[in-house]
């Protein structure tokens, strides 16, 4: 990327956005980022960022954000509100994508639109691993709207020549992440309850590896017009994930399995009732599905077409992240002696 080029990052206050902003600023880019009124920018005060506060489904606001930009990294997401309304999800994942892409096409200096989607658009993977052409099977409104957004941008790119690329990250983790903390927390207990009786394959990507990949596809000529799954070299089961953390903490974990069907039924009811009451549900289908689905992916396209492989192995990245949680006081200090 050209030194000093203007780069727009949407969703800059999110986990991946924060890491990307810092890397762009360190690389000498002129960084512009979007945030909502309620978003916290704590920890980013030292970066020279041109913050734009507003809603990207507002066409005028989106257009003003893109003006003069050479690159757009569209990371804005409604992930943590996966139980939200369809309108909320479509505004962020579909309408904002259209607004940004159309505004980008009008910029003479524009070079690449990097659209960040999710491997969740493939849903549960029968016969893993799955590649980019595996059938789509979104399981909730978040995944459906994400799929609609990425399909629109790829279609728009084919029709107009807009230089766009779609990235489908696996589960993003690393120091600073909060979403997967629940798995790390499970490992602090000697008895761990797992939902369902399947393997529950899970594919990870360390946030630093993902940022490396986003910067690569922003320039690589073979990336334009394509979709890429971005994931670590191999998946890991949730049980093995917990074991890595447990051993690192000095905890010997034993596992018990509980049936998934009753818990999923309760989650569906809870989610519907809470939507009517306009409150955040303590239990919802996506949370239960996390422990029951296989999500393992084939990274051949990423490796062969772009010569990119994730640098961090699962165990290395998990231990690094566990140490960060310990430093924050979220996990107990490591115990002495073998687990």
LOFIKOL-465378 format. One record per residue (C-alpha): x, y, z. Coordinates in nm, 2 decimals, padded with zeros to 4 digits. Last residue first. Layout:
BEGIN
X=X	Y=Y	Z=Z
...
This chain:
BEGIN
X=-00.17	Y=-03.05	Z=03.51
X=00.20	Y=-03.06	Z=03.60
X=00.34	Y=-02.84	Z=03.88
X=00.27	Y=-02.48	Z=03.98
X=-00.07	Y=-02.33	Z=03.90
X=-00.10	Y=-02.05	Z=03.64
X=-00.26	Y=-01.73	Z=03.77
X=-00.64	Y=-01.71	Z=03.76
X=-00.81	Y=-01.59	Z=03.45
X=-00.98	Y=-01.24	Z=03.40
X=-00.70	Y=-01.06	Z=03.60
X=-00.60	Y=-00.87	Z=03.29
X=-00.26	Y=-01.03	Z=03.29
X=-00.42	Y=-01.37	Z=03.31
X=-00.64	Y=-01.29	Z=03.01
X=-00.32	Y=-01.19	Z=02.82
X=-00.16	Y=-01.52	Z=02.92
X=-00.46	Y=-01.71	Z=02.79
X=-00.42	Y=-01.53	Z=02.45
X=-00.06	Y=-01.63	Z=02.42
X=-00.15	Y=-01.99	Z=02.52
X=-00.43	Y=-02.00	Z=02.26
X=-00.20	Y=-01.86	Z=01.99
X=00.07	Y=-02.12	Z=02.05
X=-00.18	Y=-02.40	Z=02.07
X=-00.35	Y=-02.31	Z=01.75
X=-00.04	Y=-02.25	Z=01.54
X=00.06	Y=-01.90	Z=01.44
X=00.20	Y=-01.80	Z=01.11
X=-00.11	Y=-01.82	Z=00.90
X=-00.03	Y=-01.91	Z=00.54
X=-00.02	Y=-01.69	Z=00.23
X=00.11	Y=-01.77	Z=-00.12
X=-00.18	Y=-01.56	Z=-00.27
X=-00.32	Y=-01.82	Z=-00.51
X=-00.18	Y=-02.13	Z=-00.35
X=-00.21	Y=-02.06	Z=00.02
X=-00.54	Y=-01.87	Z=00.02
X=-00.70	Y=-02.11	Z=-00.22
X=-00.58	Y=-02.41	Z=-00.02
X=-00.73	Y=-02.29	Z=00.31
X=-00.98	Y=-02.57	Z=00.34
X=-01.21	Y=-02.51	Z=00.63
X=-01.34	Y=-02.67	Z=00.95
X=-01.66	Y=-02.56	Z=01.12
X=-01.84	Y=-02.86	Z=01.28
X=-02.15	Y=-02.76	Z=01.48
X=-02.26	Y=-02.84	Z=01.83
X=-02.08	Y=-02.61	Z=02.08
X=-02.12	Y=-02.29	Z=01.89
X=-02.48	Y=-02.39	Z=01.81
X=-02.58	Y=-02.33	Z=02.17
X=-02.46	Y=-01.97	Z=02.16
X=-02.61	Y=-01.91	Z=01.81
X=-02.95	Y=-02.04	Z=01.94
X=-02.99	Y=-01.79	Z=02.22
X=-02.93	Y=-01.78	Z=02.60
X=-02.91	Y=-01.48	Z=02.83
X=-03.13	Y=-01.29	Z=02.58
X=-03.07	Y=-00.92	Z=02.55
X=-03.39	Y=-00.73	Z=02.61
X=-03.65	Y=-00.59	Z=02.37
X=-03.94	Y=-00.77	Z=02.54
X=-04.05	Y=-00.92	Z=02.21
X=-03.69	Y=-01.01	Z=02.12
X=-03.65	Y=-01.15	Z=02.47
X=-03.94	Y=-01.39	Z=02.42
X=-03.80	Y=-01.51	Z=02.08
X=-03.45	Y=-01.57	Z=02.21
X=-03.56	Y=-01.76	Z=02.52
X=-03.79	Y=-01.98	Z=02.31
X=-03.51	Y=-02.06	Z=02.07
X=-03.26	Y=-02.11	Z=02.35
X=-03.49	Y=-02.35	Z=02.53
X=-03.52	Y=-02.57	Z=02.22
X=-03.14	Y=-02.56	Z=02.18
X=-03.09	Y=-02.68	Z=02.53
X=-03.33	Y=-02.96	Z=02.49
X=-03.17	Y=-03.07	Z=02.16
X=-02.80	Y=-03.05	Z=02.27
X=-02.77	Y=-03.35	Z=02.51
X=-02.51	Y=-03.31	Z=02.78
X=-02.15	Y=-03.44	Z=02.76
X=-01.91	Y=-03.45	Z=03.05
X=-01.54	Y=-03.36	Z=03.03
X=-01.26	Y=-03.39	Z=03.28
X=-01.00	Y=-03.11	Z=03.30
X=-00.66	Y=-03.12	Z=03.48
X=-00.58	Y=-02.75	Z=03.56
X=-00.22	Y=-02.62	Z=03.55
X=-00.32	Y=-02.30	Z=03.37
X=-00.14	Y=-02.40	Z=03.04
X=-00.28	Y=-02.75	Z=03.08
X=-00.63	Y=-02.62	Z=03.11
X=-00.59	Y=-02.38	Z=02.81
X=-00.47	Y=-02.65	Z=02.58
X=-00.74	Y=-02.89	Z=02.72
X=-01.01	Y=-02.64	Z=02.65
X=-00.91	Y=-02.61	Z=02.28
X=-00.88	Y=-02.99	Z=02.27
X=-01.24	Y=-03.02	Z=02.38
X=-01.36	Y=-02.74	Z=02.14
X=-01.20	Y=-02.94	Z=01.86
X=-00.92	Y=-02.77	Z=01.66
X=-00.90	Y=-02.67	Z=01.30
X=-00.57	Y=-02.67	Z=01.09
X=-00.34	Y=-02.43	Z=00.91
X=-00.52	Y=-02.13	Z=01.06
X=-00.80	Y=-01.96	Z=00.87
X=-00.88	Y=-01.70	Z=00.60
X=-01.14	Y=-01.81	Z=00.35
X=-01.11	Y=-01.61	Z=00.04
X=-01.36	Y=-01.46	Z=-00.20
X=-01.24	Y=-01.32	Z=-00.54
X=-01.30	Y=-01.02	Z=-00.76
X=-00.96	Y=-00.88	Z=-00.69
X=-00.72	Y=-01.11	Z=-00.50
X=-00.49	Y=-01.20	Z=-00.79
X=-00.35	Y=-00.84	Z=-00.81
X=-00.24	Y=-00.84	Z=-00.45
X=-00.28	Y=-00.50	Z=-00.30
X=-00.56	Y=-00.49	Z=-00.04
X=-00.54	Y=-00.87	Z=-00.04
X=-00.21	Y=-00.85	Z=00.15
X=-00.32	Y=-00.59	Z=00.41
X=-00.62	Y=-00.81	Z=00.49
X=-00.40	Y=-01.11	Z=00.52
X=-00.15	Y=-00.96	Z=00.76
X=-00.45	Y=-00.83	Z=00.97
X=-00.59	Y=-01.19	Z=00.98
X=-00.25	Y=-01.32	Z=01.10
X=-00.24	Y=-01.06	Z=01.37
X=-00.60	Y=-01.15	Z=01.47
X=-00.52	Y=-01.52	Z=01.51
X=-00.74	Y=-01.73	Z=01.29
X=-00.94	Y=-02.02	Z=01.44
X=-01.13	Y=-02.32	Z=01.30
X=-01.36	Y=-02.52	Z=01.53
X=-01.45	Y=-02.88	Z=01.50
X=-01.73	Y=-02.98	Z=01.73
X=-01.65	Y=-03.36	Z=01.74
X=-02.01	Y=-03.45	Z=01.80
X=-02.18	Y=-03.56	Z=02.12
X=-02.38	Y=-03.25	Z=02.22
X=-02.31	Y=-02.96	Z=02.46
X=-01.98	Y=-02.99	Z=02.66
X=-01.97	Y=-02.97	Z=03.04
X=-01.63	Y=-02.92	Z=03.19
X=-01.53	Y=-03.06	Z=03.53
X=-01.19	Y=-02.95	Z=03.66
X=-01.30	Y=-02.58	Z=03.61
X=-01.06	Y=-02.31	Z=03.49
X=-01.09	Y=-02.45	Z=03.13
X=-01.44	Y=-02.31	Z=03.09
X=-01.31	Y=-01.96	Z=03.13
X=-01.10	Y=-02.00	Z=02.82
X=-01.40	Y=-02.11	Z=02.62
X=-01.61	Y=-01.81	Z=02.76
X=-01.32	Y=-01.58	Z=02.66
X=-01.40	Y=-01.65	Z=02.30
X=-01.58	Y=-01.31	Z=02.24
X=-01.35	Y=-01.10	Z=02.46
X=-01.05	Y=-01.06	Z=02.23
X=-00.77	Y=-00.82	Z=02.34
X=-00.49	Y=-01.07	Z=02.30
X=-00.58	Y=-01.32	Z=02.02
X=-00.90	Y=-01.45	Z=01.85
X=-01.09	Y=-01.44	Z=01.53
X=-01.31	Y=-01.75	Z=01.45
X=-01.26	Y=-01.81	Z=01.07
X=-01.23	Y=-01.51	Z=00.85
X=-01.43	Y=-01.49	Z=00.52
X=-01.25	Y=-01.22	Z=00.31
X=-01.43	Y=-01.07	Z=00.01
X=-01.23	Y=-00.88	Z=-00.25
X=-01.32	Y=-00.57	Z=-00.45
X=-01.17	Y=-00.38	Z=-00.74
X=-01.49	Y=-00.22	Z=-00.88
X=-01.52	Y=-00.35	Z=-01.24
X=-01.89	Y=-00.25	Z=-01.26
X=-02.08	Y=-00.57	Z=-01.32
X=-01.83	Y=-00.81	Z=-01.17
X=-01.77	Y=-00.59	Z=-00.87
X=-02.14	Y=-00.54	Z=-00.81
X=-02.19	Y=-00.92	Z=-00.81
X=-01.90	Y=-00.96	Z=-00.56
X=-02.04	Y=-00.68	Z=-00.34
X=-02.39	Y=-00.82	Z=-00.35
X=-02.29	Y=-01.17	Z=-00.26
X=-02.08	Y=-01.04	Z=00.03
X=-02.37	Y=-00.84	Z=00.17
X=-02.63	Y=-01.11	Z=00.13
X=-02.41	Y=-01.36	Z=00.30
X=-02.35	Y=-01.13	Z=00.59
X=-02.73	Y=-01.07	Z=00.61
X=-02.79	Y=-01.44	Z=00.63
X=-02.51	Y=-01.50	Z=00.88
X=-02.65	Y=-01.24	Z=01.12
X=-03.01	Y=-01.34	Z=01.07
X=-02.94	Y=-01.70	Z=01.16
X=-02.81	Y=-02.03	Z=01.03
X=-02.65	Y=-01.94	Z=00.71
X=-02.62	Y=-02.25	Z=00.48
X=-02.40	Y=-02.17	Z=00.18
X=-02.28	Y=-02.46	Z=-00.03
X=-01.90	Y=-02.51	Z=-00.03
X=-01.74	Y=-02.30	Z=-00.31
X=-01.49	Y=-02.12	Z=-00.08
X=-01.36	Y=-02.45	Z=00.06
X=-01.50	Y=-02.68	Z=00.33
X=-01.31	Y=-02.92	Z=00.55
X=-01.52	Y=-03.10	Z=00.65
X=-01.78	Y=-03.37	Z=00.55
X=-02.09	Y=-03.18	Z=00.66
X=-01.99	Y=-02.83	Z=00.76
X=-02.25	Y=-02.64	Z=00.97
X=-02.31	Y=-02.29	Z=00.84
X=-02.14	Y=-02.18	Z=00.52
X=-02.22	Y=-01.81	Z=00.58
X=-02.05	Y=-01.86	Z=00.92
X=-01.71	Y=-01.84	Z=00.74
X=-01.75	Y=-01.47	Z=00.79
X=-01.76	Y=-01.14	Z=00.58
X=-01.49	Y=-00.87	Z=00.56
X=-01.51	Y=-00.66	Z=00.24
X=-01.18	Y=-00.52	Z=00.12
X=-01.25	Y=-00.25	Z=-00.14
X=-00.94	Y=-00.18	Z=-00.35
X=-00.77	Y=00.10	Z=-00.55
X=-00.97	Y=00.43	Z=-00.55
X=-00.80	Y=00.74	Z=-00.66
X=-01.07	Y=00.85	Z=-00.91
X=-01.33	Y=00.81	Z=-00.64
X=-01.69	Y=00.75	Z=-00.78
X=-01.66	Y=00.37	Z=-00.74
X=-01.59	Y=00.42	Z=-00.37
X=-01.92	Y=00.59	Z=-00.32
X=-02.11	Y=00.30	Z=-00.48
X=-01.91	Y=00.06	Z=-00.27
X=-01.97	Y=00.24	Z=00.06
X=-02.35	Y=00.28	Z=00.01
X=-02.40	Y=-00.08	Z=-00.11
X=-02.20	Y=-00.21	Z=00.19
X=-02.39	Y=00.01	Z=00.43
X=-02.72	Y=-00.13	Z=00.30
X=-02.60	Y=-00.49	Z=00.33
X=-02.41	Y=-00.57	Z=00.65
X=-02.50	Y=-00.28	Z=00.87
X=-02.85	Y=-00.19	Z=00.76
X=-02.93	Y=-00.56	Z=00.69
X=-02.84	Y=-00.66	Z=01.05
X=-03.05	Y=-00.38	Z=01.21
X=-03.35	Y=-00.46	Z=00.97
X=-03.33	Y=-00.83	Z=01.05
X=-03.37	Y=-00.75	Z=01.42
X=-03.11	Y=-00.83	Z=01.68
X=-03.02	Y=-01.18	Z=01.82
X=-02.68	Y=-01.17	Z=01.67
X=-02.61	Y=-00.84	Z=01.85
X=-02.24	Y=-00.92	Z=01.92
X=-02.19	Y=-00.98	Z=01.55
X=-02.34	Y=-00.66	Z=01.41
X=-02.05	Y=-00.58	Z=01.19
X=-01.84	Y=-00.30	Z=01.05
X=-01.53	Y=-00.45	Z=00.90
X=-01.53	Y=-00.28	Z=00.55
X=-01.17	Y=-00.21	Z=00.47
X=-01.18	Y=00.07	Z=00.21
X=-00.88	Y=00.18	Z=00.02
X=-00.78	Y=00.48	Z=-00.19
X=-01.00	Y=00.72	Z=00.01
X=-01.07	Y=01.07	Z=-00.12
X=-01.43	Y=01.07	Z=-00.02
X=-01.52	Y=00.74	Z=00.14
X=-01.64	Y=00.88	Z=00.47
X=-01.85	Y=01.16	Z=00.31
X=-02.02	Y=00.90	Z=00.09
X=-02.11	Y=00.69	Z=00.39
X=-02.26	Y=00.98	Z=00.57
X=-02.47	Y=01.08	Z=00.27
X=-02.60	Y=00.73	Z=00.23
X=-02.70	Y=00.68	Z=00.59
X=-02.67	Y=00.30	Z=00.62
X=-02.32	Y=00.39	Z=00.74
X=-02.44	Y=00.54	Z=01.07
X=-02.24	Y=00.81	Z=01.23
X=-01.91	Y=00.92	Z=01.39
X=-01.62	Y=00.98	Z=01.16
X=-01.28	Y=00.96	Z=01.33
X=-00.97	Y=01.09	Z=01.16
X=-00.70	Y=00.87	Z=01.33
X=-00.36	Y=00.98	Z=01.45
X=-00.32	Y=00.70	Z=01.70
X=-00.25	Y=00.77	Z=02.07
X=-00.62	Y=00.78	Z=02.17
X=-00.68	Y=00.42	Z=02.05
X=-00.69	Y=00.26	Z=02.39
X=-01.04	Y=00.37	Z=02.46
X=-01.24	Y=00.44	Z=02.15
X=-01.56	Y=00.32	Z=02.29
X=-01.86	Y=00.29	Z=02.06
X=-02.19	Y=00.45	Z=02.17
X=-02.19	Y=00.73	Z=01.91
X=-02.11	Y=00.48	Z=01.63
X=-01.76	Y=00.45	Z=01.48
X=-01.60	Y=00.51	Z=01.14
X=-01.23	Y=00.52	Z=01.07
X=-00.99	Y=00.74	Z=00.87
X=-00.62	Y=00.65	Z=00.85
X=-00.35	Y=00.83	Z=00.65
X=-00.11	Y=00.54	Z=00.61
X=00.24	Y=00.55	Z=00.76
X=00.28	Y=00.18	Z=00.83
X=00.24	Y=00.23	Z=01.21
X=-00.10	Y=00.40	Z=01.14
X=-00.21	Y=00.10	Z=00.92
X=-00.10	Y=-00.15	Z=01.19
X=-00.28	Y=00.04	Z=01.47
X=-00.60	Y=00.07	Z=01.27
X=-00.59	Y=-00.30	Z=01.18
X=-00.55	Y=-00.41	Z=01.54
X=-00.84	Y=-00.19	Z=01.65
X=-01.06	Y=-00.30	Z=01.36
X=-01.00	Y=-00.67	Z=01.45
X=-01.15	Y=-00.62	Z=01.80
X=-01.41	Y=-00.36	Z=01.71
X=-01.35	Y=00.02	Z=01.74
X=-01.27	Y=00.06	Z=01.37
X=-01.60	Y=-00.08	Z=01.25
X=-01.53	Y=00.08	Z=00.91
X=-01.17	Y=00.14	Z=00.81
X=-01.11	Y=00.40	Z=00.55
X=-00.75	Y=00.44	Z=00.41
X=-00.60	Y=00.75	Z=00.27
X=-00.26	Y=00.68	Z=00.11
X=00.05	Y=00.82	Z=00.30
X=00.28	Y=00.53	Z=00.20
X=00.13	Y=00.34	Z=-00.10
X=00.00	Y=00.00	Z=00.00
